[in-house]
């Protein structure tokens, strides 16, 4: 957050494919904690952890954030 001058955890999304990733995001108090299913663990495993979203792919993050994907590509 410091390196990109983000001042508030309410402006942060943590995405990860492991239970530890989701726990770290939740412990940091970020606004969004997204489990991503294209990695190490399945939906059953990630759903047991604190999260705001379980995503099929990190490619759907712009949609979660309400961003126009034509702008982000």
N, CA, C, O and CB atoms as a CASP TS submission, in Angstrom:
PFRMAT TS
TARGET T0000
AUTHOR 0000-0000-0000
METHOD Language model
MODEL 1
PARENT N/A
ATOM      1  N   UNK     1       0.830  -1.189   0.000  1.00  0.00           N
ATOM      2  CA  UNK     1       0.000   0.000   0.000  1.00  0.00           C
ATOM      3  C   UNK     1       0.872   1.250   0.000  1.00  0.00           C
ATOM      4  O   UNK     1       0.576   2.231  -0.682  1.00  0.00           O
ATOM      5  CB  UNK     1      -0.943   0.000   1.209  1.00  0.00           C
ATOM      6  N   UNK     2       1.943   1.198   0.769  1.00  0.00           N
ATOM      7  CA  UNK     2       2.819   2.360   0.847  1.00  0.00           C
ATOM      8  C   UNK     2       3.446   2.691  -0.496  1.00  0.00           C
ATOM      9  O   UNK     2       3.532   3.863  -0.863  1.00  0.00           O
ATOM     10  CB  UNK     2       3.901   2.128   1.872  1.00  0.00           C
ATOM     11  N   UNK     3       3.885   1.681  -1.235  1.00  0.00           N
ATOM     12  CA  UNK     3       4.594   1.943  -2.487  1.00  0.00           C
ATOM     13  C   UNK     3       3.710   2.572  -3.563  1.00  0.00           C
ATOM     14  O   UNK     3       4.221   3.207  -4.485  1.00  0.00           O
ATOM     15  CB  UNK     3       5.180   0.662  -3.011  1.00  0.00           C
ATOM     16  N   UNK     4       2.396   2.404  -3.455  1.00  0.00           N
ATOM     17  CA  UNK     4       1.488   3.016  -4.428  1.00  0.00           C
ATOM     18  C   UNK     4       0.617   4.104  -3.802  1.00  0.00           C
ATOM     19  O   UNK     4      -0.357   4.560  -4.401  1.00  0.00           O
ATOM     20  CB  UNK     4       0.602   1.950  -5.053  1.00  0.00           C
ATOM     21  N   UNK     5       0.983   4.508  -2.596  1.00  0.00           N
ATOM     22  CA  UNK     5       0.340   5.612  -1.878  1.00  0.00           C
ATOM     23  C   UNK     5      -1.152   5.395  -1.614  1.00  0.00           C
ATOM     24  O   UNK     5      -1.945   6.334  -1.689  1.00  0.00           O
ATOM     25  CB  UNK     5       0.520   6.881  -2.655  1.00  0.00           C
ATOM     26  N   UNK     6      -1.523   4.158  -1.307  1.00  0.00           N
ATOM     27  CA  UNK     6      -2.894   3.874  -0.886  1.00  0.00           C
ATOM     28  C   UNK     6      -2.973   4.141   0.611  1.00  0.00           C
ATOM     29  O   UNK     6      -2.203   3.579   1.390  1.00  0.00           O
ATOM     30  CB  UNK     6      -3.318   2.392  -1.230  1.00  0.00           C
ATOM     31  N   UNK     7      -3.894   4.988   1.005  1.00  0.00           N
ATOM     32  CA  UNK     7      -3.976   5.437   2.384  1.00  0.00           C
ATOM     33  C   UNK     7      -4.964   4.652   3.248  1.00  0.00           C
ATOM     34  O   UNK     7      -4.921   4.749   4.474  1.00  0.00           O
ATOM     35  CB  UNK     7      -4.344   6.868   2.405  1.00  0.00           C
ATOM     36  N   UNK     8      -5.841   3.889   2.631  1.00  0.00           N
ATOM     37  CA  UNK     8      -6.901   3.224   3.389  1.00  0.00           C
ATOM     38  C   UNK     8      -7.101   1.780   2.924  1.00  0.00           C
ATOM     39  O   UNK     8      -7.127   1.502   1.725  1.00  0.00           O
ATOM     40  CB  UNK     8      -8.213   4.003   3.256  1.00  0.00           C
ATOM     41  N   UNK     9      -7.241   0.874   3.882  1.00  0.00           N
ATOM     42  CA  UNK     9      -7.511  -0.520   3.529  1.00  0.00           C
ATOM     43  C   UNK     9      -8.857  -0.678   2.833  1.00  0.00           C
ATOM     44  O   UNK     9      -9.099  -1.696   2.184  1.00  0.00           O
ATOM     45  CB  UNK     9      -7.469  -1.393   4.772  1.00  0.00           C
ATOM     46  N   UNK    10      -9.732   0.312   2.959  1.00  0.00           N
ATOM     47  CA  UNK    10     -11.024   0.244   2.274  1.00  0.00           C
ATOM     48  C   UNK    10     -10.869   0.395   0.760  1.00  0.00           C
ATOM     49  O   UNK    10     -11.845   0.253   0.023  1.00  0.00           O
ATOM     50  CB  UNK    10     -11.962   1.325   2.812  1.00  0.00           C
ATOM     51  N   UNK    11      -9.664   0.678   0.296  1.00  0.00           N
ATOM     52  CA  UNK    11      -9.383   0.801  -1.130  1.00  0.00           C
ATOM     53  C   UNK    11      -8.630  -0.416  -1.673  1.00  0.00           C
ATOM     54  O   UNK    11      -8.115  -0.379  -2.791  1.00  0.00           O
ATOM     55  CB  UNK    11      -8.580   2.066  -1.393  1.00  0.00           C
ATOM     56  N   UNK    12      -8.566  -1.489  -0.889  1.00  0.00           N
ATOM     57  CA  UNK    12      -7.706  -2.620  -1.243  1.00  0.00           C
ATOM     58  C   UNK    12      -8.526  -3.888  -1.483  1.00  0.00           C
ATOM     59  O   UNK    12      -9.488  -4.171  -0.768  1.00  0.00           O
ATOM     60  CB  UNK    12      -6.671  -2.867  -0.138  1.00  0.00           C
ATOM     61  N   UNK    13      -8.122  -4.642  -2.505  1.00  0.00           N
ATOM     62  CA  UNK    13      -8.637  -5.977  -2.768  1.00  0.00           C
ATOM     63  C   UNK    13      -7.460  -6.946  -2.674  1.00  0.00           C
ATOM     64  O   UNK    13      -6.423  -6.750  -3.308  1.00  0.00           O
ATOM     65  CB  UNK    13      -9.346  -6.060  -4.175  1.00  0.00           C
ATOM     66  N   UNK    14      -7.640  -7.982  -1.881  1.00  0.00           N
ATOM     67  CA  UNK    14      -6.660  -9.062  -1.812  1.00  0.00           C
ATOM     68  C   UNK    14      -7.272 -10.257  -2.527  1.00  0.00           C
ATOM     69  O   UNK    14      -8.390 -10.670  -2.219  1.00  0.00           O
ATOM     70  CB  UNK    14      -6.271  -9.413  -0.318  1.00  0.00           C
ATOM     71  N   UNK    15      -6.532 -10.810  -3.483  1.00  0.00           N
ATOM     72  CA  UNK    15      -6.974 -12.008  -4.186  1.00  0.00           C
ATOM     73  C   UNK    15      -5.915 -13.082  -3.998  1.00  0.00           C
ATOM     74  O   UNK    15      -4.717 -12.812  -4.081  1.00  0.00           O
ATOM     75  CB  UNK    15      -7.226 -11.723  -5.701  1.00  0.00           C
ATOM     76  N   UNK    16      -6.368 -14.293  -3.746  1.00  0.00           N
ATOM     77  CA  UNK    16      -5.423 -15.382  -3.575  1.00  0.00           C
ATOM     78  C   UNK    16      -6.066 -16.721  -3.795  1.00  0.00           C
ATOM     79  O   UNK    16      -7.289 -16.846  -3.857  1.00  0.00           O
ATOM     80  CB  UNK    16      -4.810 -15.333  -2.213  1.00  0.00           C
ATOM     81  N   UNK    17      -5.215 -17.727  -3.914  1.00  0.00           N
ATOM     82  CA  UNK    17      -5.711 -19.080  -4.187  1.00  0.00           C
ATOM     83  C   UNK    17      -5.432 -20.045  -3.047  1.00  0.00           C
ATOM     84  O   UNK    17      -5.537 -21.258  -3.224  1.00  0.00           O
ATOM     85  CB  UNK    17      -5.092 -19.612  -5.458  1.00  0.00           C
ATOM     86  N   UNK    18      -5.076 -19.519  -1.872  1.00  0.00           N
ATOM     87  CA  UNK    18      -4.834 -20.379  -0.712  1.00  0.00           C
ATOM     88  C   UNK    18      -5.587 -19.853   0.505  1.00  0.00           C
ATOM     89  O   UNK    18      -5.896 -18.663   0.577  1.00  0.00           O
ATOM     90  CB  UNK    18      -3.324 -20.470  -0.407  1.00  0.00           C
ATOM     91  N   UNK    19      -5.882 -20.723   1.451  1.00  0.00           N
ATOM     92  CA  UNK    19      -6.504 -20.261   2.693  1.00  0.00           C
ATOM     93  C   UNK    19      -5.686 -19.169   3.385  1.00  0.00           C
ATOM     94  O   UNK    19      -6.256 -18.221   3.924  1.00  0.00           O
ATOM     95  CB  UNK    19      -6.696 -21.432   3.641  1.00  0.00           C
ATOM     96  N   UNK    20      -4.363 -19.291   3.376  1.00  0.00           N
ATOM     97  CA  UNK    20      -3.526 -18.269   4.007  1.00  0.00           C
ATOM     98  C   UNK    20      -3.685 -16.907   3.341  1.00  0.00           C
ATOM     99  O   UNK    20      -3.668 -15.885   4.026  1.00  0.00           O
ATOM    100  CB  UNK    20      -2.068 -18.692   3.966  1.00  0.00           C
ATOM    101  N   UNK    21      -3.839 -16.875   2.023  1.00  0.00           N
ATOM    102  CA  UNK    21      -4.062 -15.608   1.322  1.00  0.00           C
ATOM    103  C   UNK    21      -5.337 -14.938   1.830  1.00  0.00           C
ATOM    104  O   UNK    21      -5.350 -13.737   2.102  1.00  0.00           O
ATOM    105  CB  UNK    21      -4.148 -15.838  -0.206  1.00  0.00           C
ATOM    106  N   UNK    22      -6.396 -15.715   1.955  1.00  0.00           N
ATOM    107  CA  UNK    22      -7.673 -15.146   2.391  1.00  0.00           C
ATOM    108  C   UNK    22      -7.607 -14.695   3.844  1.00  0.00           C
ATOM    109  O   UNK    22      -8.141 -13.642   4.192  1.00  0.00           O
ATOM    110  CB  UNK    22      -8.801 -16.164   2.210  1.00  0.00           C
ATOM    111  N   UNK    23      -6.962 -15.477   4.684  1.00  0.00           N
ATOM    112  CA  UNK    23      -6.807 -15.075   6.081  1.00  0.00           C
ATOM    113  C   UNK    23      -5.995 -13.793   6.204  1.00  0.00           C
ATOM    114  O   UNK    23      -6.323 -12.924   7.013  1.00  0.00           O
ATOM    115  CB  UNK    23      -6.143 -16.190   6.883  1.00  0.00           C
ATOM    116  N   UNK    24      -4.949 -13.672   5.415  1.00  0.00           N
ATOM    117  CA  UNK    24      -4.110 -12.471   5.457  1.00  0.00           C
ATOM    118  C   UNK    24      -4.914 -11.235   5.062  1.00  0.00           C
ATOM    119  O   UNK    24      -4.806 -10.191   5.704  1.00  0.00           O
ATOM    120  CB  UNK    24      -2.892 -12.631   4.528  1.00  0.00           C
ATOM    121  N   UNK    25      -5.709 -11.352   4.019  1.00  0.00           N
ATOM    122  CA  UNK    25      -6.546 -10.226   3.609  1.00  0.00           C
ATOM    123  C   UNK    25      -7.554  -9.846   4.675  1.00  0.00           C
ATOM    124  O   UNK    25      -7.749  -8.666   4.965  1.00  0.00           O
ATOM    125  CB  UNK    25      -7.265 -10.553   2.324  1.00  0.00           C
ATOM    126  N   UNK    26      -8.195 -10.850   5.259  1.00  0.00           N
ATOM    127  CA  UNK    26      -9.170 -10.587   6.317  1.00  0.00           C
ATOM    128  C   UNK    26      -8.491  -9.955   7.534  1.00  0.00           C
ATOM    129  O   UNK    26      -9.017  -9.012   8.125  1.00  0.00           O
ATOM    130  CB  UNK    26      -9.889 -11.890   6.725  1.00  0.00           C
ATOM    131  N   UNK    27      -7.336 -10.472   7.898  1.00  0.00           N
ATOM    132  CA  UNK    27      -6.603  -9.920   9.045  1.00  0.00           C
ATOM    133  C   UNK    27      -6.163  -8.486   8.803  1.00  0.00           C
ATOM    134  O   UNK    27      -6.074  -7.695   9.742  1.00  0.00           O
ATOM    135  CB  UNK    27      -5.387 -10.780   9.355  1.00  0.00           C
ATOM    136  N   UNK    28      -5.891  -8.148   7.561  1.00  0.00           N
ATOM    137  CA  UNK    28      -5.489  -6.777   7.223  1.00  0.00           C
ATOM    138  C   UNK    28      -6.683  -5.831   7.209  1.00  0.00           C
ATOM    139  O   UNK    28      -6.510  -4.613   7.245  1.00  0.00           O
ATOM    140  CB  UNK    28      -4.790  -6.748   5.862  1.00  0.00           C
ATOM    141  N   UNK    29      -7.895  -6.381   7.156  1.00  0.00           N
ATOM    142  CA  UNK    29      -9.089  -5.553   7.182  1.00  0.00           C
ATOM    143  C   UNK    29      -9.427  -4.904   5.856  1.00  0.00           C
ATOM    144  O   UNK    29     -10.104  -3.876   5.821  1.00  0.00           O
ATOM    145  CB  UNK    29      -8.934  -4.506   8.203  1.00  0.00           C
ATOM    146  N   UNK    30      -8.959  -5.500   4.751  1.00  0.00           N
ATOM    147  CA  UNK    30      -9.224  -4.907   3.446  1.00  0.00           C
ATOM    148  C   UNK    30     -10.696  -5.022   3.070  1.00  0.00           C
ATOM    149  O   UNK    30     -11.442  -5.819   3.640  1.00  0.00           O
ATOM    150  CB  UNK    30      -8.361  -5.570   2.382  1.00  0.00           C
ATOM    151  N   UNK    31     -11.092  -4.212   2.102  1.00  0.00           N
ATOM    152  CA  UNK    31     -12.494  -4.168   1.693  1.00  0.00           C
ATOM    153  C   UNK    31     -12.959  -5.457   1.012  1.00  0.00           C
ATOM    154  O   UNK    31     -14.046  -5.963   1.291  1.00  0.00           O
ATOM    155  CB  UNK    31     -12.715  -2.999   0.762  1.00  0.00           C
ATOM    156  N   UNK    32     -12.120  -5.978   0.119  1.00  0.00           N
ATOM    157  CA  UNK    32     -12.477  -7.183  -0.622  1.00  0.00           C
ATOM    158  C   UNK    32     -11.428  -8.268  -0.384  1.00  0.00           C
ATOM    159  O   UNK    32     -10.225  -8.012  -0.444  1.00  0.00           O
ATOM    160  CB  UNK    32     -12.611  -6.878  -2.133  1.00  0.00           C
ATOM    161  N   UNK    33     -11.901  -9.473  -0.115  1.00  0.00           N
ATOM    162  CA  UNK    33     -11.028 -10.641   0.006  1.00  0.00           C
ATOM    163  C   UNK    33     -11.592 -11.684  -0.951  1.00  0.00           C
ATOM    164  O   UNK    33     -12.656 -12.256  -0.714  1.00  0.00           O
ATOM    165  CB  UNK    33     -10.952 -11.187   1.507  1.00  0.00           C
ATOM    166  N   UNK    34     -10.859 -11.918  -2.035  1.00  0.00           N
ATOM    167  CA  UNK    34     -11.364 -12.785  -3.099  1.00  0.00           C
ATOM    168  C   UNK    34     -10.543 -14.056  -3.217  1.00  0.00           C
ATOM    169  O   UNK    34      -9.329 -14.011  -3.415  1.00  0.00           O
ATOM    170  CB  UNK    34     -11.366 -12.047  -4.429  1.00  0.00           C
ATOM    171  N   UNK    35     -11.211 -15.175  -3.096  1.00  0.00           N
ATOM    172  CA  UNK    35     -10.585 -16.458  -3.382  1.00  0.00           C
ATOM    173  C   UNK    35     -10.670 -16.713  -4.865  1.00  0.00           C
ATOM    174  O   UNK    35     -11.721 -16.509  -5.473  1.00  0.00           O
ATOM    175  CB  UNK    35     -11.250 -17.604  -2.586  1.00  0.00           C
ATOM    176  N   UNK    36      -9.576 -17.156  -5.458  1.00  0.00           N
ATOM    177  CA  UNK    36      -9.510 -17.394  -6.897  1.00  0.00           C
ATOM    178  C   UNK    36      -9.318 -18.892  -7.148  1.00  0.00           C
ATOM    179  O   UNK    36      -8.398 -19.511  -6.614  1.00  0.00           O
ATOM    180  CB  UNK    36      -8.354 -16.567  -7.548  1.00  0.00           C
ATOM    181  N   UNK    37     -10.197 -19.458  -7.964  1.00  0.00           N
ATOM    182  CA  UNK    37     -10.236 -20.908  -8.161  1.00  0.00           C
ATOM    183  C   UNK    37      -9.301 -21.433  -9.238  1.00  0.00           C
ATOM    184  O   UNK    37      -9.306 -22.633  -9.512  1.00  0.00           O
ATOM    185  CB  UNK    37     -11.614 -21.316  -8.492  1.00  0.00           C
ATOM    186  N   UNK    38      -8.506 -20.582  -9.853  1.00  0.00           N
ATOM    187  CA  UNK    38      -7.595 -21.041 -10.897  1.00  0.00           C
ATOM    188  C   UNK    38      -6.247 -21.467 -10.339  1.00  0.00           C
ATOM    189  O   UNK    38      -5.293 -21.666 -11.091  1.00  0.00           O
ATOM    190  CB  UNK    38      -7.398 -19.955 -11.926  1.00  0.00           C
ATOM    191  N   UNK    39      -6.168 -21.606  -9.024  1.00  0.00           N
ATOM    192  CA  UNK    39      -4.891 -21.956  -8.416  1.00  0.00           C
ATOM    193  C   UNK    39      -4.930 -23.237  -7.626  1.00  0.00           C
ATOM    194  O   UNK    39      -5.429 -24.263  -8.088  1.00  0.00           O
ATOM    195  CB  UNK    39      -4.439 -20.860  -7.537  1.00  0.00           C
ATOM    196  N   UNK    40      -4.396 -23.161  -6.432  1.00  0.00           N
ATOM    197  CA  UNK    40      -4.090 -24.345  -5.636  1.00  0.00           C
ATOM    198  C   UNK    40      -5.296 -25.048  -5.009  1.00  0.00           C
ATOM    199  O   UNK    40      -5.238 -26.256  -4.780  1.00  0.00           O
ATOM    200  CB  UNK    40      -3.158 -23.966  -4.566  1.00  0.00           C
ATOM    201  N   UNK    41      -6.381 -24.331  -4.725  1.00  0.00           N
ATOM    202  CA  UNK    41      -7.470 -24.927  -3.946  1.00  0.00           C
ATOM    203  C   UNK    41      -8.828 -24.779  -4.620  1.00  0.00           C
ATOM    204  O   UNK    41      -9.018 -23.935  -5.496  1.00  0.00           O
ATOM    205  CB  UNK    41      -7.522 -24.300  -2.574  1.00  0.00           C
ATOM    206  N   UNK    42      -9.766 -25.616  -4.193  1.00  0.00           N
ATOM    207  CA  UNK    42     -11.106 -25.608  -4.769  1.00  0.00           C
ATOM    208  C   UNK    42     -12.058 -24.746  -3.946  1.00  0.00           C
ATOM    209  O   UNK    42     -11.694 -24.211  -2.899  1.00  0.00           O
ATOM    210  CB  UNK    42     -11.646 -27.030  -4.872  1.00  0.00           C
ATOM    211  N   UNK    43     -13.282 -24.626  -4.446  1.00  0.00           N
ATOM    212  CA  UNK    43     -14.288 -23.773  -3.813  1.00  0.00           C
ATOM    213  C   UNK    43     -14.618 -24.242  -2.391  1.00  0.00           C
ATOM    214  O   UNK    43     -14.828 -23.414  -1.505  1.00  0.00           O
ATOM    215  CB  UNK    43     -15.561 -23.747  -4.661  1.00  0.00           C
ATOM    216  N   UNK    44     -14.664 -25.541  -2.168  1.00  0.00           N
ATOM    217  CA  UNK    44     -14.981 -26.051  -0.831  1.00  0.00           C
ATOM    218  C   UNK    44     -13.933 -25.607   0.181  1.00  0.00           C
ATOM    219  O   UNK    44     -14.277 -25.227   1.301  1.00  0.00           O
ATOM    220  CB  UNK    44     -15.081 -27.584  -0.848  1.00  0.00           C
ATOM    221  N   UNK    45     -12.684 -25.650  -0.191  1.00  0.00           N
ATOM    222  CA  UNK    45     -11.600 -25.258   0.713  1.00  0.00           C
ATOM    223  C   UNK    45     -11.602 -23.763   0.956  1.00  0.00           C
ATOM    224  O   UNK    45     -11.527 -23.319   2.101  1.00  0.00           O
ATOM    225  CB  UNK    45     -10.251 -25.689   0.152  1.00  0.00           C
ATOM    226  N   UNK    46     -11.689 -22.976  -0.116  1.00  0.00           N
ATOM    227  CA  UNK    46     -11.617 -21.526   0.039  1.00  0.00           C
ATOM    228  C   UNK    46     -12.857 -20.954   0.718  1.00  0.00           C
ATOM    229  O   UNK    46     -12.765 -19.954   1.430  1.00  0.00           O
ATOM    230  CB  UNK    46     -11.429 -20.871  -1.312  1.00  0.00           C
ATOM    231  N   UNK    47     -14.003 -21.571   0.508  1.00  0.00           N
ATOM    232  CA  UNK    47     -15.246 -21.066   1.109  1.00  0.00           C
ATOM    233  C   UNK    47     -15.249 -21.147   2.630  1.00  0.00           C
ATOM    234  O   UNK    47     -16.018 -20.443   3.284  1.00  0.00           O
ATOM    235  CB  UNK    47     -16.426 -21.836   0.568  1.00  0.00           C
ATOM    236  N   UNK    48     -14.407 -21.991   3.194  1.00  0.00           N
ATOM    237  CA  UNK    48     -14.327 -22.119   4.655  1.00  0.00           C
ATOM    238  C   UNK    48     -13.608 -20.931   5.296  1.00  0.00           C
ATOM    239  O   UNK    48     -13.696 -20.726   6.506  1.00  0.00           O
ATOM    240  CB  UNK    48     -13.610 -23.416   5.030  1.00  0.00           C
ATOM    241  N   UNK    49     -12.902 -20.154   4.483  1.00  0.00           N
ATOM    242  CA  UNK    49     -12.095 -19.046   4.989  1.00  0.00           C
ATOM    243  C   UNK    49     -12.860 -17.729   4.870  1.00  0.00           C
ATOM    244  O   UNK    49     -13.821 -17.635   4.106  1.00  0.00           O
ATOM    245  CB  UNK    49     -10.757 -18.959   4.228  1.00  0.00           C
ATOM    246  N   UNK    50     -12.437 -16.714   5.624  1.00  0.00           N
ATOM    247  CA  UNK    50     -13.106 -15.409   5.491  1.00  0.00           C
ATOM    248  C   UNK    50     -12.888 -14.863   4.072  1.00  0.00           C
ATOM    249  O   UNK    50     -11.766 -14.845   3.566  1.00  0.00           O
ATOM    250  CB  UNK    50     -12.568 -14.394   6.561  1.00  0.00           C
ATOM    251  N   UNK    51     -13.975 -14.424   3.451  1.00  0.00           N
ATOM    252  CA  UNK    51     -13.889 -13.906   2.087  1.00  0.00           C
ATOM    253  C   UNK    51     -15.109 -13.052   1.781  1.00  0.00           C
ATOM    254  O   UNK    51     -16.146 -13.169   2.435  1.00  0.00           O
ATOM    255  CB  UNK    51     -13.766 -15.058   1.067  1.00  0.00           C
ATOM    256  N   UNK    52     -14.974 -12.200   0.786  1.00  0.00           N
ATOM    257  CA  UNK    52     -16.128 -11.469   0.268  1.00  0.00           C
ATOM    258  C   UNK    52     -16.585 -12.057  -1.061  1.00  0.00           C
ATOM    259  O   UNK    52     -17.753 -11.938  -1.431  1.00  0.00           O
ATOM    260  CB  UNK    52     -15.794  -9.980   0.102  1.00  0.00           C
ATOM    261  N   UNK    53     -15.661 -12.692  -1.777  1.00  0.00           N
ATOM    262  CA  UNK    53     -15.968 -13.264  -3.083  1.00  0.00           C
ATOM    263  C   UNK    53     -15.154 -14.541  -3.301  1.00  0.00           C
ATOM    264  O   UNK    53     -14.034 -14.674  -2.808  1.00  0.00           O
ATOM    265  CB  UNK    53     -15.684 -12.240  -4.207  1.00  0.00           C
ATOM    266  N   UNK    54     -15.737 -15.467  -4.043  1.00  0.00           N
ATOM    267  CA  UNK    54     -15.010 -16.612  -4.588  1.00  0.00           C
ATOM    268  C   UNK    54     -15.160 -16.473  -6.107  1.00  0.00           C
ATOM    269  O   UNK    54     -16.272 -16.487  -6.635  1.00  0.00           O
ATOM    270  CB  UNK    54     -15.572 -18.029  -4.034  1.00  0.00           C
ATOM    271  N   UNK    55     -14.026 -16.340  -6.794  1.00  0.00           N
ATOM    272  CA  UNK    55     -14.034 -16.046  -8.222  1.00  0.00           C
ATOM    273  C   UNK    55     -13.501 -17.228  -9.029  1.00  0.00           C
ATOM    274  O   UNK    55     -12.560 -17.904  -8.612  1.00  0.00           O
ATOM    275  CB  UNK    55     -13.206 -14.793  -8.510  1.00  0.00           C
ATOM    276  N   UNK    56     -14.102 -17.464 -10.167  1.00  0.00           N
ATOM    277  CA  UNK    56     -13.617 -18.509 -11.062  1.00  0.00           C
ATOM    278  C   UNK    56     -12.228 -18.166 -11.584  1.00  0.00           C
ATOM    279  O   UNK    56     -11.415 -19.053 -11.841  1.00  0.00           O
ATOM    280  CB  UNK    56     -14.589 -18.713 -12.231  1.00  0.00           C
ATOM    281  N   UNK    57     -11.966 -16.884 -11.739  1.00  0.00           N
ATOM    282  CA  UNK    57     -10.698 -16.435 -12.305  1.00  0.00           C
ATOM    283  C   UNK    57     -10.394 -15.017 -11.831  1.00  0.00           C
ATOM    284  O   UNK    57     -11.310 -14.245 -11.546  1.00  0.00           O
ATOM    285  CB  UNK    57     -10.734 -16.496 -13.851  1.00  0.00           C
ATOM    286  N   UNK    58      -9.132 -14.680 -11.749  1.00  0.00           N
ATOM    287  CA  UNK    58      -8.736 -13.307 -11.418  1.00  0.00           C
ATOM    288  C   UNK    58      -9.199 -12.338 -12.504  1.00  0.00           C
ATOM    289  O   UNK    58      -9.287 -11.134 -12.264  1.00  0.00           O
ATOM    290  CB  UNK    58      -7.203 -13.213 -11.236  1.00  0.00           C
ATOM    291  N   UNK    59      -9.488 -12.847 -13.677  1.00  0.00           N
ATOM    292  CA  UNK    59      -9.956 -11.999 -14.776  1.00  0.00           C
ATOM    293  C   UNK    59     -11.280 -11.319 -14.457  1.00  0.00           C
ATOM    294  O   UNK    59     -11.633 -10.333 -15.104  1.00  0.00           O
ATOM    295  CB  UNK    59     -10.098 -12.820 -16.042  1.00  0.00           C
ATOM    296  N   UNK    60     -12.020 -11.826 -13.472  1.00  0.00           N
ATOM    297  CA  UNK    60     -13.306 -11.218 -13.119  1.00  0.00           C
ATOM    298  C   UNK    60     -13.181 -10.131 -12.059  1.00  0.00           C
ATOM    299  O   UNK    60     -14.190  -9.556 -11.651  1.00  0.00           O
ATOM    300  CB  UNK    60     -14.256 -12.281 -12.632  1.00  0.00           C
ATOM    301  N   UNK    61     -11.976  -9.839 -11.608  1.00  0.00           N
ATOM    302  CA  UNK    61     -11.792  -8.793 -10.591  1.00  0.00           C
ATOM    303  C   UNK    61     -12.329  -7.438 -11.063  1.00  0.00           C
ATOM    304  O   UNK    61     -12.996  -6.763 -10.278  1.00  0.00           O
ATOM    305  CB  UNK    61     -10.308  -8.663 -10.231  1.00  0.00           C
ATOM    306  N   UNK    62     -12.076  -7.008 -12.292  1.00  0.00           N
ATOM    307  CA  UNK    62     -12.649  -5.717 -12.706  1.00  0.00           C
ATOM    308  C   UNK    62     -14.167  -5.663 -12.568  1.00  0.00           C
ATOM    309  O   UNK    62     -14.727  -4.627 -12.212  1.00  0.00           O
ATOM    310  CB  UNK    62     -12.270  -5.424 -14.139  1.00  0.00           C
ATOM    311  N   UNK    63     -14.824  -6.774 -12.849  1.00  0.00           N
ATOM    312  CA  UNK    63     -16.282  -6.829 -12.702  1.00  0.00           C
ATOM    313  C   UNK    63     -16.686  -6.652 -11.240  1.00  0.00           C
ATOM    314  O   UNK    63     -17.639  -5.930 -10.944  1.00  0.00           O
ATOM    315  CB  UNK    63     -16.829  -8.166 -13.246  1.00  0.00           C
ATOM    316  N   UNK    64     -15.974  -7.300 -10.330  1.00  0.00           N
ATOM    317  CA  UNK    64     -16.242  -7.168  -8.894  1.00  0.00           C
ATOM    318  C   UNK    64     -16.130  -5.707  -8.472  1.00  0.00           C
ATOM    319  O   UNK    64     -16.918  -5.215  -7.665  1.00  0.00           O
ATOM    320  CB  UNK    64     -15.266  -8.043  -8.070  1.00  0.00           C
ATOM    321  N   UNK    65     -15.144  -5.032  -9.027  1.00  0.00           N
ATOM    322  CA  UNK    65     -14.899  -3.628  -8.675  1.00  0.00           C
ATOM    323  C   UNK    65     -15.789  -2.648  -9.421  1.00  0.00           C
ATOM    324  O   UNK    65     -15.742  -1.441  -9.183  1.00  0.00           O
ATOM    325  CB  UNK    65     -13.469  -3.284  -8.940  1.00  0.00           C
ATOM    326  N   UNK    66     -16.609  -3.188 -10.334  1.00  0.00           N
ATOM    327  CA  UNK    66     -17.508  -2.316 -11.103  1.00  0.00           C
ATOM    328  C   UNK    66     -16.782  -1.506 -12.159  1.00  0.00           C
ATOM    329  O   UNK    66     -17.230  -0.421 -12.530  1.00  0.00           O
ATOM    330  CB  UNK    66     -18.238  -1.380 -10.175  1.00  0.00           C
ATOM    331  N   UNK    67     -15.659  -2.028 -12.647  1.00  0.00           N
ATOM    332  CA  UNK    67     -14.868  -1.329 -13.655  1.00  0.00           C
ATOM    333  C   UNK    67     -15.268  -1.762 -15.050  1.00  0.00           C
ATOM    334  O   UNK    67     -15.622  -2.919 -15.273  1.00  0.00           O
ATOM    335  CB  UNK    67     -13.381  -1.576 -13.436  1.00  0.00           C
ATOM    336  N   UNK    68     -15.210  -0.845 -15.973  1.00  0.00           N
ATOM    337  CA  UNK    68     -15.431  -1.147 -17.371  1.00  0.00           C
ATOM    338  C   UNK    68     -14.198  -1.877 -17.890  1.00  0.00           C
ATOM    339  O   UNK    68     -13.114  -1.295 -17.935  1.00  0.00           O
ATOM    340  CB  UNK    68     -15.720   0.148 -18.196  1.00  0.00           C
ATOM    341  N   UNK    69     -14.343  -3.128 -18.279  1.00  0.00           N
ATOM    342  CA  UNK    69     -13.189  -3.930 -18.704  1.00  0.00           C
ATOM    343  C   UNK    69     -12.505  -3.370 -19.939  1.00  0.00           C
ATOM    344  O   UNK    69     -11.321  -3.635 -20.147  1.00  0.00           O
ATOM    345  CB  UNK    69     -13.619  -5.350 -18.974  1.00  0.00           C
ATOM    346  N   UNK    70     -13.203  -2.610 -20.760  1.00  0.00           N
ATOM    347  CA  UNK    70     -12.557  -2.026 -21.937  1.00  0.00           C
ATOM    348  C   UNK    70     -11.507  -1.000 -21.507  1.00  0.00           C
ATOM    349  O   UNK    70     -10.557  -0.738 -22.245  1.00  0.00           O
ATOM    350  CB  UNK    70     -13.608  -1.368 -22.866  1.00  0.00           C
ATOM    351  N   UNK    71     -11.673  -0.426 -20.331  1.00  0.00           N
ATOM    352  CA  UNK    71     -10.717   0.551 -19.818  1.00  0.00           C
ATOM    353  C   UNK    71      -9.489  -0.158 -19.249  1.00  0.00           C
ATOM    354  O   UNK    71      -8.381   0.372 -19.329  1.00  0.00           O
ATOM    355  CB  UNK    71     -11.374   1.437 -18.739  1.00  0.00           C
ATOM    356  N   UNK    72      -9.672  -1.349 -18.677  1.00  0.00           N
ATOM    357  CA  UNK    72      -8.576  -2.051 -18.002  1.00  0.00           C
ATOM    358  C   UNK    72      -7.753  -2.917 -18.937  1.00  0.00           C
ATOM    359  O   UNK    72      -6.693  -3.400 -18.538  1.00  0.00           O
ATOM    360  CB  UNK    72      -9.121  -2.903 -16.896  1.00  0.00           C
ATOM    361  N   UNK    73      -8.196  -3.129 -20.150  1.00  0.00           N
ATOM    362  CA  UNK    73      -7.460  -3.997 -21.079  1.00  0.00           C
ATOM    363  C   UNK    73      -6.502  -3.203 -21.925  1.00  0.00           C
ATOM    364  O   UNK    73      -5.800  -3.772 -22.761  1.00  0.00           O
ATOM    365  CB  UNK    73      -8.417  -4.762 -21.973  1.00  0.00           C
TER
END
